[in-house]
Amino acid sequence: MTSQPTRSRATLPGISSRAWEHPADRGALVALRKLKGFDTVLKAMSGLVNERTTRLLLLGTTIRVDERQFPTLHFLLRDAARVLDTDEVPELYVRADPTLNAVTIGLDRPIIVLNSALVDLLAEDELRFVIGHELGHALSGHAVYRTLLDRLINLTGVLNTIPLGGLGVRAIIAALYEWSRKAELSADRAGLLATQDPAAAIRAHMQLASGGLMGELDLATFMAQGQDYLDSGDLRDSVLKLMLVEKTTHPFAVVRAAELRAWVDSGDYAAILAGAYPRREEDAEAKVTDAARDAAQSYSSAFESSQDALGKLVHDVAGVAGSMKIWLDERLRRGE
């Protein structure tokens, strides 16, 4: 871990997780939060014994972060909690693992686990982003959908033996994978709010994509590469890109970097830092219909602005369908 000079970051008093949640992620989360007792049932399905086992395993095989063990990581977690204004600070562990990865687990008491490779290779501001990302997962309650996804994946083996029995479940799983990918974009935004340094957030994704070879990389070229991926190809490439991410829980690193840049460029990031964001005290009044509308607008805007062939095709077909509906409505109104 490379130490960097620290600087003061703005605290966001009372900020709701809805401030950083991607519209497609927020729509599902608002709906789930309206289902009273859903998380209780899911916790029962998961089995709190498993969570206790996991925590005991971490206590026995990893390093728990505190003021004396990995004190820099301890400070970064506490400071991210200060910025996102939460008293609910998950436990943080470092495990011996050569892969660049981190995870937030647990429904009852979220726990953040960092692989040792991350701690070894990432600079302090990049680690701040990663820790803020994982804290965002915890505050949004993303463990709920991940647990549901895992349970449904386990069910597919049984349902595949029944003719047509697994089709409905597979459709739900596909939707949950898409939700998972959007949740990663949400957590990236939380990480950016925690670090308040867009360049550091992009560098973290460059590290993940390269395996930590930051000295050989260029930020502008990496961003251009991501745009090439998003814009490249004809309809065949568009279908191939859908197939590549069909069963992945995370978007590609170049896509995540591009999405973060787009969020910054939209002005939403600056507005939040200026204090324009939803508060936790308003969460109970959040409407599912509003969240669903925002999600639909998000997908529509993404298709409209996309240079991707499939995106353009879907947008054009939707436009034609909308025009036909207006024409038919007008004819029916006139009685023609």
ZADO-1210 file (C-alpha; in nm, 4 decimals, padded with zeros to 6 digits):
<atoms>
<atom x="00.0000" y="00.0000" z="00.0000" code="MET" pos="1"/>
<atom x="00.1446" y="00.3331" z="-00.1110" code="THR" pos="2"/>
<atom x="00.0731" y="00.6206" z="00.1258" code="SER" pos="3"/>
<atom x="-00.0505" y="00.9485" z="-00.0200" code="GLN" pos="4"/>
<atom x="-00.0970" y="01.2854" z="00.1499" code="PRO" pos="5"/>
<atom x="-00.4417" y="01.3063" z="00.3076" code="THR" pos="6"/>
<atom x="-00.6824" y="01.5959" z="00.2625" code="ARG" pos="7"/>
<atom x="-01.0134" y="01.6921" z="00.4121" code="SER" pos="8"/>
<atom x="-01.3239" y="01.5621" z="00.2374" code="ARG" pos="9"/>
<atom x="-01.6719" y="01.7079" z="00.2697" code="ALA" pos="10"/>
<atom x="-01.9160" y="01.5289" z="00.4994" code="THR" pos="11"/>
<atom x="-02.2613" y="01.4605" z="00.3517" code="LEU" pos="12"/>
<atom x="-02.4993" y="01.4917" z="00.6504" code="PRO" pos="13"/>
<atom x="-02.7996" y="01.2601" z="00.6462" code="GLY" pos="14"/>
<atom x="-02.7302" y="01.1374" z="00.2926" code="ILE" pos="15"/>
<atom x="-02.9547" y="00.8556" z="00.1746" code="SER" pos="16"/>
<atom x="-02.8124" y="00.5659" z="-00.0232" code="SER" pos="17"/>
<atom x="-03.0629" y="00.6691" z="-00.2921" code="ARG" pos="18"/>
<atom x="-02.8240" y="00.9543" z="-00.3717" code="ALA" pos="19"/>
<atom x="-02.5633" y="00.7215" z="-00.5177" code="TRP" pos="20"/>
<atom x="-02.7792" y="00.4320" z="-00.6351" code="GLU" pos="21"/>
<atom x="-02.8008" y="00.3866" z="-01.0113" code="HIS" pos="22"/>
<atom x="-03.1635" y="00.4388" z="-01.1237" code="PRO" pos="23"/>
<atom x="-03.2032" y="00.0731" z="-01.2272" code="ALA" pos="24"/>
<atom x="-03.0642" y="-00.0398" z="-00.8904" code="ASP" pos="25"/>
<atom x="-03.2642" y="00.2165" z="-00.6929" code="ARG" pos="26"/>
<atom x="-03.5932" y="00.1087" z="-00.8501" code="GLY" pos="27"/>
<atom x="-03.5529" y="-00.2481" z="-00.7285" code="ALA" pos="28"/>
<atom x="-03.4250" y="-00.1464" z="-00.3863" code="LEU" pos="29"/>
<atom x="-03.7114" y="00.0969" z="-00.3222" code="VAL" pos="30"/>
<atom x="-03.9582" y="-00.1767" z="-00.4138" code="ALA" pos="31"/>
<atom x="-03.7902" y="-00.4294" z="-00.1826" code="LEU" pos="32"/>
<atom x="-03.7802" y="-00.1801" z="00.1037" code="ARG" pos="33"/>
<atom x="-04.1566" y="-00.1436" z="00.0701" code="LYS" pos="34"/>
<atom x="-04.1997" y="-00.5197" z="00.1219" code="LEU" pos="35"/>
<atom x="-04.2088" y="-00.5282" z="00.4991" code="LYS" pos="36"/>
<atom x="-04.0453" y="-00.8400" z="00.6337" code="GLY" pos="37"/>
<atom x="-03.8796" y="-00.9380" z="00.3040" code="PHE" pos="38"/>
<atom x="-03.5299" y="-00.9030" z="00.4485" code="ASP" pos="39"/>
<atom x="-03.6375" y="-01.1027" z="00.7561" code="THR" pos="40"/>
<atom x="-03.7567" y="-01.3919" z="00.5399" code="VAL" pos="41"/>
<atom x="-03.4396" y="-01.3805" z="00.3325" code="LEU" pos="42"/>
<atom x="-03.2251" y="-01.3850" z="00.6441" code="LYS" pos="43"/>
<atom x="-03.4141" y="-01.6941" z="00.7571" code="ALA" pos="44"/>
<atom x="-03.3514" y="-01.8543" z="00.4161" code="MET" pos="45"/>
<atom x="-02.9840" y="-01.7684" z="00.4353" code="SER" pos="46"/>
<atom x="-02.9489" y="-01.8909" z="00.7893" code="GLY" pos="47"/>
<atom x="-02.7799" y="-01.6664" z="01.0410" code="LEU" pos="48"/>
<atom x="-02.5739" y="-01.9680" z="01.1468" code="VAL" pos="49"/>
<atom x="-02.3900" y="-01.9367" z="00.8147" code="ASN" pos="50"/>
<atom x="-02.3066" y="-01.5761" z="00.8942" code="GLU" pos="51"/>
<atom x="-02.1731" y="-01.6719" z="01.2338" code="ARG" pos="52"/>
<atom x="-01.9651" y="-01.9445" z="01.0699" code="THR" pos="53"/>
<atom x="-01.8274" y="-01.6963" z="00.8182" code="THR" pos="54"/>
<atom x="-01.7305" y="-01.4485" z="01.0872" code="ARG" pos="55"/>
<atom x="-01.5612" y="-01.7189" z="01.2927" code="LEU" pos="56"/>
<atom x="-01.3727" y="-01.8328" z="00.9833" code="LEU" pos="57"/>
<atom x="-01.2543" y="-01.4770" z="00.9197" code="LEU" pos="58"/>
<atom x="-01.1499" y="-01.4377" z="01.2829" code="LEU" pos="59"/>
<atom x="-00.9520" y="-01.7596" z="01.2590" code="GLY" pos="60"/>
<atom x="-00.7846" y="-01.7185" z="00.9195" code="THR" pos="61"/>
<atom x="-00.7544" y="-01.3470" z="00.8355" code="THR" pos="62"/>
<atom x="-00.6500" y="-01.0185" z="00.9962" code="ILE" pos="63"/>
<atom x="-00.9169" y="-00.7999" z="01.1567" code="ARG" pos="64"/>
<atom x="-00.8459" y="-00.4332" z="01.0928" code="VAL" pos="65"/>
<atom x="-00.8369" y="-00.1934" z="01.3871" code="ASP" pos="66"/>
<atom x="-00.6278" y="00.0903" z="01.5273" code="GLU" pos="67"/>
<atom x="-00.3228" y="-00.1363" z="01.5623" code="ARG" pos="68"/>
<atom x="-00.3602" y="-00.3772" z="01.2711" code="GLN" pos="69"/>
<atom x="-00.3595" y="-00.2060" z="00.9306" code="PHE" pos="70"/>
<atom x="-00.4246" y="00.1311" z="01.0974" code="PRO" pos="71"/>
<atom x="-00.4315" y="00.3135" z="00.7619" code="THR" pos="72"/>
<atom x="-00.7161" y="00.0914" z="00.6399" code="LEU" pos="73"/>
<atom x="-00.8946" y="00.1469" z="00.9701" code="HIS" pos="74"/>
<atom x="-00.8671" y="00.5237" z="00.9218" code="PHE" pos="75"/>
<atom x="-00.9890" y="00.5018" z="00.5594" code="LEU" pos="76"/>
<atom x="-01.2976" y="00.3026" z="00.6619" code="LEU" pos="77"/>
<atom x="-01.3803" y="00.5400" z="00.9486" code="ARG" pos="78"/>
<atom x="-01.3299" y="00.8421" z="00.7243" code="ASP" pos="79"/>
<atom x="-01.5511" y="00.6952" z="00.4510" code="ALA" pos="80"/>
<atom x="-01.8189" y="00.6370" z="00.7168" code="ALA" pos="81"/>
<atom x="-01.7788" y="00.9996" z="00.8263" code="ARG" pos="82"/>
<atom x="-01.8199" y="01.1281" z="00.4699" code="VAL" pos="83"/>
<atom x="-02.1279" y="00.9110" z="00.4089" code="LEU" pos="84"/>
<atom x="-02.2523" y="01.0049" z="00.7568" code="ASP" pos="85"/>
<atom x="-02.3183" y="00.6606" z="00.8996" code="THR" pos="86"/>
<atom x="-02.2618" y="00.5152" z="01.2444" code="ASP" pos="87"/>
<atom x="-02.3073" y="00.1633" z="01.1064" code="GLU" pos="88"/>
<atom x="-01.9458" y="00.0779" z="01.0277" code="VAL" pos="89"/>
<atom x="-01.8878" y="-00.2826" z="00.9118" code="PRO" pos="90"/>
<atom x="-01.5987" y="-00.4873" z="01.0421" code="GLU" pos="91"/>
<atom x="-01.3048" y="-00.4935" z="00.8001" code="LEU" pos="92"/>
<atom x="-01.0746" y="-00.7919" z="00.7390" code="TYR" pos="93"/>
<atom x="-00.7694" y="-00.8539" z="00.5184" code="VAL" pos="94"/>
<atom x="-00.7214" y="-01.2053" z="00.3848" code="ARG" pos="95"/>
<atom x="-00.4230" y="-01.3598" z="00.2085" code="ALA" pos="96"/>
<atom x="-00.5281" y="-01.3773" z="-00.1563" code="ASP" pos="97"/>
<atom x="-00.3266" y="-01.2866" z="-00.4697" code="PRO" pos="98"/>
<atom x="-00.6296" y="-01.1677" z="-00.6672" code="THR" pos="99"/>
<atom x="-00.7387" y="-00.8034" z="-00.6829" code="LEU" pos="100"/>
<atom x="-01.0773" y="-00.8261" z="-00.5193" code="ASN" pos="101"/>
<atom x="-01.2904" y="-00.7146" z="-00.2266" code="ALA" pos="102"/>
<atom x="-01.6312" y="-00.8253" z="-00.1057" code="VAL" pos="103"/>
<atom x="-01.9043" y="-00.7239" z="00.1358" code="THR" pos="104"/>
<atom x="-02.0892" y="-01.0158" z="00.2929" code="ILE" pos="105"/>
<atom x="-02.3563" y="-01.0713" z="00.5551" code="GLY" pos="106"/>
<atom x="-02.7221" y="-00.9772" z="00.5888" code="LEU" pos="107"/>
<atom x="-02.7382" y="-00.9179" z="00.9620" code="ASP" pos="108"/>
<atom x="-02.3948" y="-00.7610" z="01.0218" code="ARG" pos="109"/>
<atom x="-02.2184" y="-00.6677" z="00.6957" code="PRO" pos="110"/>
<atom x="-01.8458" y="-00.7444" z="00.6835" code="ILE" pos="111"/>
<atom x="-01.5954" y="-00.6051" z="00.4342" code="ILE" pos="112"/>
<atom x="-01.3096" y="-00.8305" z="00.3221" code="VAL" pos="113"/>
<atom x="-01.0118" y="-00.6980" z="00.1255" code="LEU" pos="114"/>
<atom x="-00.7711" y="-00.9315" z="-00.0516" code="ASN" pos="115"/>
<atom x="-00.4070" y="-00.8763" z="00.0383" code="SER" pos="116"/>
<atom x="-00.3197" y="-00.8070" z="-00.3267" code="ALA" pos="117"/>
<atom x="-00.5336" y="-00.4928" z="-00.3166" code="LEU" pos="118"/>
<atom x="-00.3680" y="-00.3675" z="-00.0003" code="VAL" pos="119"/>
<atom x="-00.0236" y="-00.4369" z="-00.1440" code="ASP" pos="120"/>
<atom x="-00.0701" y="-00.2750" z="-00.4850" code="LEU" pos="121"/>
<atom x="-00.3166" y="00.0113" z="-00.4492" code="LEU" pos="122"/>
<atom x="-00.2253" y="00.3600" z="-00.3350" code="ALA" pos="123"/>
<atom x="-00.4066" y="00.5082" z="-00.0375" code="GLU" pos="124"/>
<atom x="-00.6528" y="00.7171" z="-00.2411" code="ASP" pos="125"/>
<atom x="-00.7375" y="00.4133" z="-00.4560" code="GLU" pos="126"/>
<atom x="-00.7950" y="00.2010" z="-00.1458" code="LEU" pos="127"/>
<atom x="-01.0201" y="00.4754" z="-00.0117" code="ARG" pos="128"/>
<atom x="-01.2314" y="00.4376" z="-00.3243" code="PHE" pos="129"/>
<atom x="-01.2483" y="00.0579" z="-00.2883" code="VAL" pos="130"/>
<atom x="-01.3432" y="00.0786" z="00.0799" code="ILE" pos="131"/>
<atom x="-01.6058" y="00.3449" z="00.0024" code="GLY" pos="132"/>
<atom x="-01.7395" y="00.1169" z="-00.2723" code="HIS" pos="133"/>
<atom x="-01.7804" y="-00.1720" z="-00.0281" code="GLU" pos="134"/>
<atom x="-01.9337" y="00.0565" z="00.2353" code="LEU" pos="135"/>
<atom x="-02.1824" y="00.1689" z="-00.0301" code="GLY" pos="136"/>
<atom x="-02.2825" y="-00.1955" z="-00.0832" code="HIS" pos="137"/>
<atom x="-02.3393" y="-00.2349" z="00.2906" code="ALA" pos="138"/>
<atom x="-02.5449" y="00.0847" z="00.3257" code="LEU" pos="139"/>
<atom x="-02.7599" y="00.0027" z="00.0214" code="SER" pos="140"/>
<atom x="-02.8296" y="-00.3476" z="00.1516" code="GLY" pos="141"/>
<atom x="-02.7039" y="-00.5175" z="-00.1630" code="HIS" pos="142"/>
<atom x="-02.6383" y="-00.8419" z="00.0247" code="ALA" pos="143"/>
<atom x="-03.0132" y="-00.9029" z="00.0018" code="VAL" pos="144"/>
<atom x="-03.0236" y="-00.9411" z="-00.3764" code="TYR" pos="145"/>
<atom x="-02.6907" y="-01.1295" z="-00.3873" code="ARG" pos="146"/>
<atom x="-02.8263" y="-01.3840" z="-00.1406" code="THR" pos="147"/>
<atom x="-03.1421" y="-01.4222" z="-00.3486" code="LEU" pos="148"/>
<atom x="-02.9337" y="-01.4622" z="-00.6655" code="LEU" pos="149"/>
<atom x="-02.7196" y="-01.7324" z="-00.5035" code="ASP" pos="150"/>
<atom x="-03.0277" y="-01.9224" z="-00.3864" code="ARG" pos="151"/>
<atom x="-03.1882" y="-01.9132" z="-00.7310" code="LEU" pos="152"/>
<atom x="-02.8668" y="-02.0252" z="-00.9010" code="ILE" pos="153"/>
<atom x="-02.8626" y="-02.3251" z="-00.6692" code="ASN" pos="154"/>
<atom x="-03.2221" y="-02.4002" z="-00.7688" code="LEU" pos="155"/>
<atom x="-03.1544" y="-02.4091" z="-01.1421" code="THR" pos="156"/>
<atom x="-02.9870" y="-02.7496" z="-01.1228" code="GLY" pos="157"/>
<atom x="-03.3078" y="-02.9018" z="-00.9860" code="VAL" pos="158"/>
<atom x="-03.5450" y="-02.7103" z="-01.2124" code="LEU" pos="159"/>
<atom x="-03.3486" y="-02.7973" z="-01.5266" code="ASN" pos="160"/>
<atom x="-03.4637" y="-03.1589" z="-01.4835" code="THR" pos="161"/>
<atom x="-03.8263" y="-03.0444" z="-01.5230" code="ILE" pos="162"/>
<atom x="-03.9385" y="-02.9596" z="-01.8798" code="PRO" pos="163"/>
<atom x="-03.9887" y="-02.5822" z="-01.9009" code="LEU" pos="164"/>
<atom x="-03.9624" y="-02.5709" z="-01.5211" code="GLY" pos="165"/>
<atom x="-03.6524" y="-02.3573" z="-01.5171" code="GLY" pos="166"/>
<atom x="-03.7517" y="-02.0978" z="-01.7782" code="LEU" pos="167"/>
<atom x="-03.9180" y="-01.8607" z="-01.5347" code="GLY" pos="168"/>
<atom x="-03.6380" y="-01.8929" z="-01.2818" code="VAL" pos="169"/>
<atom x="-03.3743" y="-01.8376" z="-01.5515" code="ARG" pos="170"/>
<atom x="-03.5506" y="-01.5174" z="-01.6544" code="ALA" pos="171"/>
<atom x="-03.5473" y="-01.3994" z="-01.2936" code="ILE" pos="172"/>
<atom x="-03.1788" y="-01.4913" z="-01.2612" code="ILE" pos="173"/>
<atom x="-03.0965" y="-01.2936" z="-01.5757" code="ALA" pos="174"/>
<atom x="-03.2747" y="-00.9927" z="-01.4260" code="ALA" pos="175"/>
<atom x="-03.0861" y="-01.0366" z="-01.0983" code="LEU" pos="176"/>
<atom x="-02.7532" y="-01.0501" z="-01.2815" code="TYR" pos="177"/>
<atom x="-02.8448" y="-00.7227" z="-01.4514" code="GLU" pos="178"/>
<atom x="-02.9417" y="-00.5797" z="-01.1128" code="TRP" pos="179"/>
<atom x="-02.6080" y="-00.6952" z="-00.9720" code="SER" pos="180"/>
<atom x="-02.4174" y="-00.5129" z="-01.2455" code="ARG" pos="181"/>
<atom x="-02.6123" y="-00.1933" z="-01.1829" code="LYS" pos="182"/>
<atom x="-02.5514" y="-00.2305" z="-00.8085" code="ALA" pos="183"/>
<atom x="-02.1778" y="-00.2282" z="-00.8792" code="GLU" pos="184"/>
<atom x="-02.2216" y="00.1050" z="-01.0569" code="LEU" pos="185"/>
<atom x="-02.4082" y="00.2318" z="-00.7498" code="SER" pos="186"/>
<atom x="-02.1269" y="00.1235" z="-00.5202" code="ALA" pos="187"/>
<atom x="-01.8723" y="00.2889" z="-00.7506" code="ASP" pos="188"/>
<atom x="-02.0573" y="00.6169" z="-00.7018" code="ARG" pos="189"/>
<atom x="-02.0481" y="00.5687" z="-00.3247" code="ALA" pos="190"/>
<atom x="-01.6753" y="00.5045" z="-00.3526" code="GLY" pos="191"/>
<atom x="-01.6284" y="00.8245" z="-00.5505" code="LEU" pos="192"/>
<atom x="-01.8229" y="01.0229" z="-00.2908" code="LEU" pos="193"/>
<atom x="-01.6016" y="00.8715" z="-00.0223" code="ALA" pos="194"/>
<atom x="-01.2754" y="00.9600" z="-00.1968" code="THR" pos="195"/>
<atom x="-01.4005" y="01.2761" z="-00.3759" code="GLN" pos="196"/>
<atom x="-01.1254" y="01.2226" z="-00.6324" code="ASP" pos="197"/>
<atom x="-01.2495" y="01.1066" z="-00.9766" code="PRO" pos="198"/>
<atom x="-00.8960" y="01.0381" z="-01.1012" code="ALA" pos="199"/>
<atom x="-00.8295" y="00.8040" z="-00.8082" code="ALA" pos="200"/>
<atom x="-01.1536" y="00.6158" z="-00.8789" code="ALA" pos="201"/>
<atom x="-01.0571" y="00.5693" z="-01.2447" code="ILE" pos="202"/>
<atom x="-00.7079" y="00.4572" z="-01.1452" code="ARG" pos="203"/>
<atom x="-00.8578" y="00.1896" z="-00.9197" code="ALA" pos="204"/>
<atom x="-01.0381" y="00.0428" z="-01.2211" code="HIS" pos="205"/>
<atom x="-00.7182" y="00.0646" z="-01.4242" code="MET" pos="206"/>
<atom x="-00.5438" y="-00.1339" z="-01.1504" code="GLN" pos="207"/>
<atom x="-00.8161" y="-00.4004" z="-01.1564" code="LEU" pos="208"/>
<atom x="-00.7941" y="-00.4311" z="-01.5337" code="ALA" pos="209"/>
<atom x="-00.4134" y="-00.4455" z="-01.5477" code="SER" pos="210"/>
<atom x="-00.3347" y="-00.6462" z="-01.2377" code="GLY" pos="211"/>
<atom x="-00.1676" y="-00.3526" z="-01.0696" code="GLY" pos="212"/>
<atom x="00.0733" y="-00.2458" z="-01.3463" code="LEU" pos="213"/>
<atom x="-00.0133" y="00.1204" z="-01.3026" code="MET" pos="214"/>
<atom x="00.3304" y="00.2464" z="-01.4074" code="GLY" pos="215"/>
<atom x="00.2709" y="00.1297" z="-01.7634" code="GLU" pos="216"/>
<atom x="-00.0741" y="00.2871" z="-01.8051" code="LEU" pos="217"/>
<atom x="-00.2218" y="00.6186" z="-01.9189" code="ASP" pos="218"/>
<atom x="-00.5558" y="00.7423" z="-01.7874" code="LEU" pos="219"/>
<atom x="-00.6700" y="00.9184" z="-02.1048" code="ALA" pos="220"/>
<atom x="-00.5836" y="00.6181" z="-02.3215" code="THR" pos="221"/>
<atom x="-00.7677" y="00.3848" z="-02.0827" code="PHE" pos="222"/>
<atom x="-01.0786" y="00.6006" z="-02.1018" code="MET" pos="223"/>
<atom x="-01.0545" y="00.6048" z="-02.4820" code="ALA" pos="224"/>
<atom x="-01.0288" y="00.2261" z="-02.4776" code="GLN" pos="225"/>
<atom x="-01.3496" y="00.2083" z="-02.2772" code="GLY" pos="226"/>
<atom x="-01.5280" y="00.4330" z="-02.5237" code="GLN" pos="227"/>
<atom x="-01.4044" y="00.2146" z="-02.8099" code="ASP" pos="228"/>
<atom x="-01.5579" y="-00.0873" z="-02.6369" code="TYR" pos="229"/>
<atom x="-01.8901" y="00.0897" z="-02.5846" code="LEU" pos="230"/>
<atom x="-01.9073" y="00.2228" z="-02.9405" code="ASP" pos="231"/>
<atom x="-01.7483" y="-00.0629" z="-03.1302" code="SER" pos="232"/>
<atom x="-01.8944" y="-00.2970" z="-03.3802" code="GLY" pos="233"/>
<atom x="-02.2127" y="-00.3784" z="-03.5646" code="ASP" pos="234"/>
<atom x="-02.5167" y="-00.5710" z="-03.4505" code="LEU" pos="235"/>
<atom x="-02.3122" y="-00.8913" z="-03.4193" code="ARG" pos="236"/>
<atom x="-02.0710" y="-00.7285" z="-03.1756" code="ASP" pos="237"/>
<atom x="-02.3635" y="-00.5909" z="-02.9774" code="SER" pos="238"/>
<atom x="-02.5089" y="-00.9393" z="-02.9355" code="VAL" pos="239"/>
<atom x="-02.1655" y="-01.0749" z="-02.8423" code="LEU" pos="240"/>
<atom x="-02.1285" y="-00.8069" z="-02.5729" code="LYS" pos="241"/>
<atom x="-02.4632" y="-00.9078" z="-02.4259" code="LEU" pos="242"/>
<atom x="-02.3526" y="-01.2716" z="-02.4217" code="MET" pos="243"/>
<atom x="-02.0198" y="-01.1818" z="-02.2569" code="LEU" pos="244"/>
<atom x="-02.1898" y="-01.0240" z="-01.9548" code="VAL" pos="245"/>
<atom x="-02.4971" y="-01.2497" z="-01.9440" code="GLU" pos="246"/>
<atom x="-02.3827" y="-01.4331" z="-01.6294" code="LYS" pos="247"/>
<atom x="-02.1460" y="-01.1803" z="-01.4761" code="THR" pos="248"/>
<atom x="-02.2148" y="-00.9918" z="-01.1548" code="THR" pos="249"/>
<atom x="-01.9791" y="-00.7036" z="-01.2421" code="HIS" pos="250"/>
<atom x="-01.9541" y="-00.4793" z="-01.5486" code="PRO" pos="251"/>
<atom x="-01.6157" y="-00.4711" z="-01.7213" code="PHE" pos="252"/>
<atom x="-01.3603" y="-00.2327" z="-01.5725" code="ALA" pos="253"/>
<atom x="-01.3587" y="-00.0046" z="-01.8773" code="VAL" pos="254"/>
<atom x="-01.7380" y="00.0212" z="-01.8626" code="VAL" pos="255"/>
<atom x="-01.7329" y="00.1048" z="-01.4921" code="ARG" pos="256"/>
<atom x="-01.4760" y="00.3787" z="-01.5516" code="ALA" pos="257"/>
<atom x="-01.6826" y="00.5207" z="-01.8376" code="ALA" pos="258"/>
<atom x="-01.9999" y="00.5140" z="-01.6268" code="GLU" pos="259"/>
<atom x="-01.8262" y="00.7017" z="-01.3447" code="LEU" pos="260"/>
<atom x="-01.6984" y="00.9646" z="-01.5867" code="ARG" pos="261"/>
<atom x="-02.0490" y="01.0030" z="-01.7313" code="ALA" pos="262"/>
<atom x="-02.1924" y="01.0488" z="-01.3801" code="TRP" pos="263"/>
<atom x="-01.9369" y="01.3195" z="-01.3054" code="VAL" pos="264"/>
<atom x="-02.0004" y="01.4893" z="-01.6398" code="ASP" pos="265"/>
<atom x="-02.3780" y="01.4843" z="-01.5790" code="SER" pos="266"/>
<atom x="-02.3338" y="01.7248" z="-01.2857" code="GLY" pos="267"/>
<atom x="-02.4993" y="01.4905" z="-01.0340" code="ASP" pos="268"/>
<atom x="-02.1727" y="01.4251" z="-00.8493" code="TYR" pos="269"/>
<atom x="-02.1013" y="01.7973" z="-00.8036" code="ALA" pos="270"/>
<atom x="-02.4612" y="01.8596" z="-00.6963" code="ALA" pos="271"/>
<atom x="-02.4326" y="01.5999" z="-00.4189" code="ILE" pos="272"/>
<atom x="-02.1091" y="01.7530" z="-00.2919" code="LEU" pos="273"/>
<atom x="-02.2923" y="02.0869" z="-00.2874" code="ALA" pos="274"/>
<atom x="-02.5645" y="01.9390" z="-00.0647" code="GLY" pos="275"/>
<atom x="-02.8366" y="01.8600" z="-00.3205" code="ALA" pos="276"/>
<atom x="-02.9208" y="01.4987" z="-00.2377" code="TYR" pos="277"/>
<atom x="-03.2042" y="01.2917" z="-00.0821" code="PRO" pos="278"/>
<atom x="-03.1940" y="01.2454" z="00.2955" code="ARG" pos="279"/>
<atom x="-03.2386" y="00.9230" z="00.4914" code="ARG" pos="280"/>
<atom x="-03.5289" y="01.0780" z="00.6807" code="GLU" pos="281"/>
<atom x="-03.7184" y="01.0878" z="00.3495" code="GLU" pos="282"/>
<atom x="-03.6607" y="00.7204" z="00.2579" code="ASP" pos="283"/>
<atom x="-03.9982" y="00.6058" z="00.3897" code="ALA" pos="284"/>
<atom x="-04.1733" y="00.8462" z="00.1510" code="GLU" pos="285"/>
<atom x="-03.9782" y="00.7281" z="-00.1564" code="ALA" pos="286"/>
<atom x="-04.2282" y="00.6079" z="-00.4190" code="LYS" pos="287"/>
<atom x="-04.1837" y="00.2891" z="-00.6193" code="VAL" pos="288"/>
<atom x="-04.3463" y="00.4527" z="-00.9214" code="THR" pos="289"/>
<atom x="-04.0948" y="00.7373" z="-00.9198" code="ASP" pos="290"/>
<atom x="-03.8042" y="00.4954" z="-00.8897" code="ALA" pos="291"/>
<atom x="-03.9433" y="00.2794" z="-01.1720" code="ALA" pos="292"/>
<atom x="-03.9851" y="00.5874" z="-01.3925" code="ARG" pos="293"/>
<atom x="-03.6263" y="00.6927" z="-01.3269" code="ASP" pos="294"/>
<atom x="-03.5041" y="00.3424" z="-01.4120" code="ALA" pos="295"/>
<atom x="-03.6966" y="00.3425" z="-01.7400" code="ALA" pos="296"/>
<atom x="-03.5625" y="00.6865" z="-01.8281" code="GLN" pos="297"/>
<atom x="-03.2103" y="00.5702" z="-01.7498" code="SER" pos="298"/>
<atom x="-03.2324" y="00.2782" z="-01.9909" code="TYR" pos="299"/>
<atom x="-03.3995" y="00.4950" z="-02.2540" code="SER" pos="300"/>
<atom x="-03.1284" y="00.7607" z="-02.2270" code="SER" pos="301"/>
<atom x="-02.8564" y="00.4970" z="-02.2444" code="ALA" pos="302"/>
<atom x="-03.0017" y="00.3543" z="-02.5651" code="PHE" pos="303"/>
<atom x="-03.0594" y="00.6993" z="-02.7129" code="GLU" pos="304"/>
<atom x="-02.7035" y="00.8187" z="-02.6556" code="SER" pos="305"/>
<atom x="-02.5396" y="00.4856" z="-02.7419" code="SER" pos="306"/>
<atom x="-02.3440" y="00.4490" z="-03.0646" code="GLN" pos="307"/>
<atom x="-02.3738" y="00.0733" z="-03.0190" code="ASP" pos="308"/>
<atom x="-02.5648" y="-00.0890" z="-03.3063" code="ALA" pos="309"/>
<atom x="-02.8050" y="-00.2860" z="-03.0879" code="LEU" pos="310"/>
<atom x="-02.8699" y="00.0139" z="-02.8676" code="GLY" pos="311"/>
<atom x="-02.9504" y="00.2279" z="-03.1705" code="LYS" pos="312"/>
<atom x="-03.1735" y="-00.0459" z="-03.3119" code="LEU" pos="313"/>
<atom x="-03.3725" y="-00.0828" z="-02.9894" code="VAL" pos="314"/>
<atom x="-03.4063" y="00.2946" z="-02.9580" code="HIS" pos="315"/>
<atom x="-03.5216" y="00.3324" z="-03.3197" code="ASP" pos="316"/>
<atom x="-03.7726" y="00.0463" z="-03.2891" code="VAL" pos="317"/>
<atom x="-03.9066" y="00.1984" z="-02.9675" code="ALA" pos="318"/>
<atom x="-03.9403" y="00.5334" z="-03.1430" code="GLY" pos="319"/>
<atom x="-04.1327" y="00.3798" z="-03.4315" code="VAL" pos="320"/>
<atom x="-04.3579" y="00.1901" z="-03.1896" code="ALA" pos="321"/>
<atom x="-04.4240" y="00.5100" z="-02.9966" code="GLY" pos="322"/>
<atom x="-04.5106" y="00.6985" z="-03.3154" code="SER" pos="323"/>
<atom x="-04.7463" y="00.4204" z="-03.4248" code="MET" pos="324"/>
<atom x="-04.9206" y="00.4288" z="-03.0875" code="LYS" pos="325"/>
<atom x="-04.9729" y="00.8054" z="-03.1144" code="ILE" pos="326"/>
<atom x="-05.1077" y="00.7635" z="-03.4712" code="TRP" pos="327"/>
<atom x="-05.3481" y="00.4862" z="-03.3651" code="LEU" pos="328"/>
<atom x="-05.4656" y="00.6770" z="-03.0598" code="ASP" pos="329"/>
<atom x="-05.5379" y="00.9791" z="-03.2771" code="GLU" pos="330"/>
<atom x="-05.7339" y="00.7706" z="-03.5270" code="ARG" pos="331"/>
<atom x="-05.9360" y="00.5990" z="-03.2526" code="LEU" pos="332"/>
<atom x="-06.0088" y="00.9329" z="-03.0894" code="ARG" pos="333"/>
<atom x="-06.1478" y="01.0636" z="-03.4181" code="ARG" pos="334"/>
<atom x="-06.3455" y="00.7430" z="-03.4737" code="GLY" pos="335"/>
<atom x="-06.1758" y="00.6746" z="-03.8062" code="GLU" pos="336"/>
</atoms>
